[in-house]
């Protein structure tokens, strides 16, 4: 609840500093503010009934675009980009004076194994993945089923027409495409350094179908209407951004060696190099500490990763510390083909969620008759955001030390913002 309270204070401060008239507001064109513009600034009715009709979100509804942004950042800026560790792992055989393969498999694509590159070995690679987000908390993003309710601006005095509402049905088309270049170098036989540089493109097309709900004024009243006199109107916003995301720097040390595996410790540092205002990065540095274990059992290569991430403060969104795990196995299907499957879990601690709840709205008519009605609205609640994906795919040894990687990430739950299937392809070569 701490992070939600902090975010609510931030939203309220922004609202107090903003001009009352939406006509006077200058829209921020950056992606992080697109939904804020759409939900909070675009819905303005025509003057009528002797006053300018301004409908604004309440405290809970003010949080909605910011929590959406928080989850967009969590999914686009910190979405798994694949392991920068190469598919070939070597050890130096002192008897023969040559490097020997440490295992028959080429390793997983989204988890890590305890094996290291080998002293002086360099792996260069790149991969590409594209995610199309289709649902939010189980609701389809493009169905118009995600509704927000805007209340009339509170005016001095007691006016019955303040009981009207505007229902805003959101439709959102959101995609991200990430191309990542990575390099891993074996400093010693037990110690690797790696860097991954993502280039991210985020595209958003959003619209709301706004409808005046004349609870207090009645269906035939002209007091609240859009320009032209109608009670319904659509508003749209769109934008895109491309740039370098948050660069990842990794160090891995294998402290317990076994044939084909062992135990290793990894430290990942994410640098806030991505432009957070464009949803390309988080706007804060973070560090992830991971325990890595792997083994070789004939053609199988079981492995696990358990990590904890701590993050700094961002000026754009509220970020959460994170517990993560990856568990799975590789299968050396042939000398040139490795198949793999992994379960990837993330728990964003105290990230906060939005859930549908029945909210009662009270009003009175011009004749003084009191009434009430209930709507299903999004309200914030505390708790962790748990995201579970499965990675399925494989690696093919095309020639020499060149590997072709192909995988799909499949969402296994519907928490937060969800991309059902994300295809990933890549290449890596070890020198």
SETOR-170535 format. One record per residue (C-alpha): residue in three letters; x, y, z. Coordinates in steps of 0.02 Angstrom, whole numbers, padded with zeros to 5 digits, always signed. Each point is the difference from the previous one (the first is absolute). Example, Ala and Ser with C-alpha at 12.3 -4.5 7.8 and 13.67 -1.06 7.14 Angstrom:
# residues 2
ALA+00615-00225+00390
SER+00069+00172-00033
# end
This chain:
# residues 431
UNK+00000+00000+00000
UNK+00150+00114+00027
UNK+00037+00014-00186
UNK-00183+00034-00043
UNK-00007+00136+00133
UNK+00159+00078-00068
UNK-00070-00004-00177
UNK-00166+00073+00057
UNK+00089+00146+00084
UNK+00096+00031-00161
UNK-00159-00003-00106
UNK-00092+00116+00118
UNK+00145+00123-00001
UNK+00000+00003-00189
UNK-00189+00024-00003
UNK+00009+00148+00120
UNK+00133+00085-00107
UNK-00094-00027-00163
UNK-00121+00131-00069
UNK-00183-00037+00031
UNK-00050+00025-00181
UNK+00049-00143-00111
UNK+00002+00121-00147
UNK+00146+00091+00084
UNK+00105-00155+00025
UNK+00145-00031-00118
UNK+00012-00184-00038
UNK+00164-00088+00030
UNK+00038-00097-00160
UNK+00108-00131+00086
UNK-00066-00178+00012
UNK+00002-00005+00190
UNK-00135+00134+00001
UNK-00107-00061-00145
UNK-00129-00088+00108
UNK+00002+00144+00124
UNK-00043+00119-00142
UNK-00136-00113-00066
UNK-00089-00043+00162
UNK+00024+00162+00096
UNK+00011+00141-00127
UNK-00087-00046-00162
UNK-00178-00026+00064
UNK-00072+00176+00000
UNK-00183+00037-00031
UNK-00078+00151-00084
UNK-00050+00146+00113
UNK-00181-00015+00052
UNK-00120+00040+00139
UNK+00096+00157+00044
UNK+00165-00087+00041
UNK+00148-00084-00083
UNK-00021-00185+00025
UNK+00161-00081+00058
UNK+00003-00182+00049
UNK+00153-00063+00093
UNK+00053-00167+00072
UNK-00013-00030+00186
UNK+00149-00047+00107
UNK-00007-00184-00046
UNK-00029+00034-00183
UNK+00144+00125-00003
UNK+00115-00143+00046
UNK-00055-00106-00147
UNK+00109+00071-00141
UNK+00150+00005+00116
UNK-00022-00182+00052
UNK-00023-00045-00183
UNK+00165+00087-00037
UNK+00082-00090+00145
UNK-00049-00167-00072
UNK+00048+00052-00177
UNK+00173+00042+00066
UNK+00007-00164+00096
UNK-00042-00096-00158
UNK+00094+00096-00135
UNK+00154+00067+00090
UNK+00034-00151+00110
UNK-00076-00138-00106
UNK+00117-00151-00015
UNK+00121+00033-00143
UNK+00085-00169+00002
UNK+00159-00057+00082
UNK+00159+00086-00063
UNK+00097-00159+00041
UNK+00058-00090-00157
UNK-00058-00173-00051
UNK+00177-00068-00002
UNK+00092-00027+00164
UNK+00181-00056+00004
UNK+00129-00061+00123
UNK+00187-00007-00032
UNK+00071-00176-00004
UNK+00178+00013+00065
UNK+00044-00174-00061
UNK-00039+00038-00183
UNK+00029+00187+00010
UNK-00168+00034-00084
UNK-00174+00063+00046
UNK-00135-00135+00020
UNK-00190+00019+00000
UNK-00066-00004+00179
UNK-00168-00076-00047
UNK-00094-00077-00146
UNK-00141+00128+00004
UNK+00000+00182-00053
UNK-00090+00062+00155
UNK-00166+00087+00028
UNK-00050+00165-00080
UNK-00082+00092+00145
UNK+00079-00081+00152
UNK+00184-00014+00042
UNK+00109-00148+00044
UNK+00149-00008+00115
UNK+00121-00035-00144
UNK+00110+00143-00058
UNK+00071+00043-00171
UNK+00178-00053+00039
UNK+00151+00112+00019
UNK+00027+00114-00150
UNK-00158-00059-00089
UNK-00112+00137-00072
UNK-00182-00022-00050
UNK-00090+00129-00106
UNK-00184-00010-00038
UNK-00164+00086-00034
UNK-00184-00041+00017
UNK-00166+00077-00045
UNK-00168-00015+00085
UNK-00169+00080-00027
UNK-00139+00009+00128
UNK-00180+00050-00034
UNK-00091+00029+00162
UNK-00178-00061-00007
UNK-00075+00006+00175
UNK+00005+00089+00166
UNK-00049-00098+00156
UNK-00091-00122-00113
UNK-00097+00135-00096
UNK+00036+00014-00186
UNK+00083+00165-00040
UNK-00090+00028-00165
UNK-00175-00053+00051
UNK-00058+00161+00082
UNK-00033-00096+00161
UNK+00123+00101+00105
UNK-00105+00143+00066
UNK+00042+00155+00102
UNK-00123+00122+00075
UNK+00028+00188+00007
UNK-00095+00105+00126
UNK-00055+00179-00023
UNK+00120+00131+00064
UNK-00052+00056+00174
UNK-00072+00175-00013
UNK-00032+00125+00140
UNK-00177-00030+00059
UNK-00116-00149-00010
UNK-00048-00036-00180
UNK-00103-00153-00045
UNK+00082-00018-00172
UNK+00164-00050+00084
UNK-00077-00173+00018
UNK+00029-00040-00185
UNK+00147-00107-00053
UNK+00101-00032-00157
UNK+00040-00181-00038
UNK+00163-00022-00095
UNK+00026-00169-00084
UNK+00183-00028-00043
UNK+00069-00088-00153
UNK+00188-00021-00003
UNK+00117-00071-00132
UNK+00173-00019+00078
UNK+00152-00085-00077
UNK+00184-00004+00041
UNK+00142-00064-00108
UNK+00172-00026+00075
UNK+00163-00036-00091
UNK+00140-00045+00119
UNK+00186-00010-00034
UNK+00103-00092+00130
UNK+00179-00051+00033
UNK+00073-00121+00130
UNK+00184-00018+00039
UNK+00084-00134+00104
UNK+00119+00096+00114
UNK+00054-00164+00082
UNK-00062-00178-00010
UNK-00122+00041+00141
UNK-00042+00183-00028
UNK-00099+00081-00141
UNK-00044+00180-00040
UNK-00144+00041-00116
UNK-00094+00150-00067
UNK-00169+00008-00088
UNK-00057+00156-00094
UNK-00184+00003-00048
UNK-00076+00114-00131
UNK-00186+00017+00037
UNK-00146+00061-00104
UNK-00165+00030+00088
UNK-00160+00041-00094
UNK-00163+00054+00082
UNK-00169+00035-00081
UNK-00134+00040+00127
UNK-00179+00059-00009
UNK-00144+00023+00118
UNK-00184-00005-00040
UNK-00072+00129+00120
UNK-00185+00000+00045
UNK-00091+00124+00111
UNK-00101-00092+00133
UNK-00137+00125+00043
UNK-00042-00074+00169
UNK-00054+00166+00074
UNK-00049+00108-00149
UNK-00103-00127-00098
UNK+00019-00067-00175
UNK-00076+00151-00089
UNK+00099+00132+00094
UNK+00117+00111-00103
UNK+00107+00045+00151
UNK+00135-00128-00033
UNK+00041-00039-00181
UNK+00149-00009-00115
UNK+00027+00133-00133
UNK-00139-00026-00128
UNK-00124-00054+00132
UNK+00034-00186+00010
UNK+00018-00103+00157
UNK+00140-00109-00070
UNK+00167+00040-00079
UNK+00164-00090-00035
UNK+00172+00068+00040
UNK+00165-00069-00062
UNK+00185+00017+00040
UNK+00147-00090-00079
UNK+00187+00003+00006
UNK+00158-00100-00020
UNK+00179+00008+00060
UNK+00161-00088-00047
UNK+00165+00003+00091
UNK+00125-00091+00109
UNK-00080-00086+00149
UNK+00078-00034+00169
UNK+00172-00075-00028
UNK+00037-00160+00097
UNK+00173-00039+00071
UNK+00029-00173+00072
UNK+00135-00087+00100
UNK-00007-00188+00035
UNK+00117-00103+00108
UNK-00007-00190+00011
UNK+00050-00041+00178
UNK-00042-00186-00001
UNK+00043-00103-00153
UNK-00067-00170-00048
UNK+00009-00092-00164
UNK-00114+00096-00117
UNK-00066+00118+00133
UNK+00018+00060+00179
UNK-00051+00157+00093
UNK+00031+00180-00047
UNK-00043+00174+00064
UNK-00055+00136-00119
UNK-00019+00188+00019
UNK-00097+00097-00131
UNK+00000+00190+00000
UNK-00128+00091-00106
UNK+00054+00176-00045
UNK-00136+00132-00023
UNK+00053+00034-00179
UNK-00175-00016-00073
UNK-00108+00155-00010
UNK-00131-00029+00133
UNK-00114+00138-00063
UNK-00017-00099-00162
UNK-00025-00167+00091
UNK+00167-00063-00067
UNK+00076-00021+00173
UNK-00040+00004+00185
UNK+00087+00163+00043
UNK+00095-00082+00143
UNK+00148-00115+00025
UNK-00031-00175+00067
UNK+00103-00149+00055
UNK-00046-00184-00005
UNK+00090-00132+00103
UNK-00023-00177-00065
UNK+00045-00175+00058
UNK+00025-00112-00151
UNK+00005-00189+00000
UNK+00014-00125-00142
UNK+00048-00179-00034
UNK+00024-00121-00142
UNK-00095-00165+00003
UNK+00032-00087-00165
UNK-00098+00096-00131
UNK-00089+00105+00131
UNK+00065+00160+00077
UNK-00111+00053+00147
UNK+00029+00174+00070
UNK-00072+00129+00118
UNK+00021+00187+00034
UNK-00063+00089+00155
UNK+00021+00188+00006
UNK-00043+00157+00096
UNK-00001+00173-00079
UNK+00010+00166+00090
UNK-00037+00162-00091
UNK+00024+00185+00026
UNK-00127+00140-00012
UNK-00071+00056-00167
UNK-00071+00172-00038
UNK-00124-00073-00124
UNK-00076-00153+00082
UNK+00000-00096+00162
UNK+00116-00150-00008
UNK+00002-00157+00105
UNK+00131-00118+00064
UNK-00019-00171-00077
UNK+00020-00184+00040
UNK+00025-00112-00152
UNK+00030-00181-00043
UNK+00037-00102-00155
UNK-00004-00189-00003
UNK+00009-00120-00144
UNK+00107-00116-00102
UNK+00088-00017-00167
UNK-00004-00155-00107
UNK+00145-00038-00118
UNK-00114-00073-00134
UNK+00149-00023-00117
UNK+00180+00061-00009
UNK-00062+00156-00092
UNK-00171+00029+00080
UNK-00045+00045+00179
UNK-00180+00019+00057
UNK-00046+00091+00160
UNK-00147+00043+00110
UNK-00002+00121+00147
UNK-00125+00067+00124
UNK+00033+00184+00034
UNK-00078+00081+00152
UNK+00007+00181+00059
UNK-00076+00073+00157
UNK+00001+00190+00004
UNK-00006+00029+00187
UNK-00131+00125+00060
UNK-00023+00061-00178
UNK-00186+00027+00024
UNK-00140-00063-00110
UNK-00158+00067-00078
UNK-00154-00105+00030
UNK-00182+00019-00046
UNK-00115+00043+00144
UNK-00180+00056+00015
UNK-00003+00187+00040
UNK-00162+00087+00048
UNK-00039+00170-00075
UNK-00129+00112+00084
UNK-00093+00142-00086
UNK-00158+00104+00008
UNK-00109+00062-00141
UNK-00058+00178-00037
UNK-00159-00041+00094
UNK+00103-00045+00154
UNK-00029-00188-00013
UNK+00149-00098+00069
UNK+00066-00150-00092
UNK+00150-00114-00012
UNK+00077-00125-00119
UNK+00153-00112-00002
UNK+00136-00025-00129
UNK+00146-00120-00016
UNK+00152+00113+00014
UNK+00186-00029+00015
UNK+00066+00034+00174
UNK+00178-00021+00063
UNK+00047-00133+00125
UNK+00163-00047+00080
UNK+00095-00160-00030
UNK+00125-00078-00118
UNK-00020-00012-00188
UNK+00042-00178-00051
UNK+00045-00033-00181
UNK+00029-00177-00065
UNK+00064-00045-00173
UNK+00061-00158-00085
UNK+00144+00003-00124
UNK+00001-00140-00128
UNK+00123-00015-00143
UNK+00171-00057-00052
UNK+00170+00035-00076
UNK+00072-00067-00162
UNK+00187-00010-00034
UNK+00000+00071-00177
UNK+00187-00011-00028
UNK+00159+00006+00102
UNK-00039+00095+00161
UNK-00153+00091-00071
UNK-00170-00032+00082
UNK-00174+00045-00061
UNK-00124+00024+00143
UNK-00189-00006-00015
UNK-00121+00009+00147
UNK-00173+00054+00052
UNK-00048+00076+00166
UNK-00176-00050+00052
UNK-00094+00091+00139
UNK-00070-00124+00126
UNK-00103+00121+00103
UNK-00098+00160-00029
UNK+00072+00113+00134
UNK+00033+00178-00052
UNK+00038+00040-00179
UNK+00017-00159-00104
UNK+00076-00045-00167
UNK-00068-00173-00035
UNK+00140-00061-00116
UNK+00167+00083-00034
UNK+00111-00073-00137
UNK+00189+00017+00021
UNK+00136-00037-00128
UNK+00187+00026+00009
UNK+00178-00048-00044
UNK+00159-00018+00101
UNK+00178-00043-00045
UNK+00144-00048+00115
UNK+00180+00040-00047
# end
